[in-house]
Amino acid sequence: MERYGGSGTRGALEPEIAIDPADAIVHIRDSKDTDRAQLAFADDAWTEFVAFASY
């Protein structure tokens, strides 16, 4: 699983994105508070979201 870490800013949400090619799911969580809920997107939904967000 590939992981992409947060920004290092104090007190701010630091998203950590993990991509698992085996199940084609993108997992997103707060890297400072790993007990909180996390988001999970199918790879096609994530691709659509990134395209929308970067428009």
C-alpha positions as a Markdown table, in Angstrom:
| # | Residue | x | y | z |
|---|---|---|---|---|
| 1 | Met | 0.0 | 0.0 | 0.0 |
| 2 | Glu | 1.4 | 3.4 | -1.0 |
| 3 | Arg | 1.0 | 6.2 | 1.6 |
| 4 | Tyr | 1.0 | 9.9 | 1.1 |
| 5 | Gly | 1.4 | 11.9 | 4.3 |
| 6 | Gly | 0.1 | 15.3 | 5.7 |
| 7 | Ser | 1.6 | 18.7 | 5.7 |
| 8 | Gly | 3.0 | 18.8 | 9.2 |
| 9 | Thr | 0.9 | 21.8 | 10.3 |
| 10 | Arg | 0.2 | 21.9 | 14.0 |
| 11 | Gly | -3.5 | 21.4 | 15.0 |
| 12 | Ala | -4.7 | 21.1 | 11.5 |
| 13 | Leu | -6.2 | 18.0 | 9.9 |
| 14 | Glu | -3.4 | 16.1 | 8.2 |
| 15 | Pro | -4.9 | 13.8 | 5.6 |
| 16 | Glu | -3.0 | 10.6 | 4.8 |
| 17 | Ile | -3.9 | 8.9 | 1.6 |
| 18 | Ala | -3.2 | 5.3 | 1.1 |
| 19 | Ile | -3.8 | 3.5 | -2.2 |
| 20 | Asp | -4.1 | -0.3 | -2.2 |
| 21 | Pro | -3.7 | -1.6 | -5.8 |
| 22 | Ala | -4.9 | -5.0 | -4.7 |
| 23 | Asp | -8.4 | -3.8 | -3.9 |
| 24 | Ala | -8.5 | -0.6 | -6.0 |
| 25 | Ile | -9.6 | 1.5 | -3.0 |
| 26 | Val | -8.3 | 4.9 | -2.0 |
| 27 | His | -8.3 | 5.3 | 1.8 |
| 28 | Ile | -8.1 | 8.7 | 3.4 |
| 29 | Arg | -7.7 | 9.4 | 7.2 |
| 30 | Asp | -6.4 | 12.0 | 9.6 |
| 31 | Ser | -2.7 | 11.0 | 10.2 |
| 32 | Lys | -2.7 | 12.6 | 13.6 |
| 33 | Asp | -5.9 | 10.9 | 14.9 |
| 34 | Thr | -6.1 | 7.4 | 13.4 |
| 35 | Asp | -9.0 | 6.5 | 15.6 |
| 36 | Arg | -11.3 | 8.8 | 13.7 |
| 37 | Ala | -13.5 | 7.6 | 10.9 |
| 38 | Gln | -11.9 | 7.4 | 7.5 |
| 39 | Leu | -13.1 | 7.8 | 3.9 |
| 40 | Ala | -12.7 | 5.1 | 1.2 |
| 41 | Phe | -13.3 | 5.7 | -2.5 |
| 42 | Ala | -13.3 | 3.2 | -5.3 |
| 43 | Asp | -10.6 | 4.1 | -7.8 |
| 44 | Asp | -13.0 | 5.4 | -10.4 |
| 45 | Ala | -14.8 | 7.6 | -7.9 |
| 46 | Trp | -11.5 | 9.0 | -6.7 |
| 47 | Thr | -10.5 | 9.8 | -10.3 |
| 48 | Glu | -13.7 | 11.6 | -10.9 |
| 49 | Phe | -13.3 | 13.6 | -7.6 |
| 50 | Val | -9.7 | 14.6 | -8.4 |
| 51 | Ala | -10.7 | 15.7 | -11.9 |
| 52 | Phe | -13.6 | 17.8 | -10.5 |
| 53 | Ala | -11.5 | 19.3 | -7.7 |
| 54 | Ser | -8.7 | 20.3 | -10.0 |
| 55 | Tyr | -11.0 | 22.0 | -12.6 |
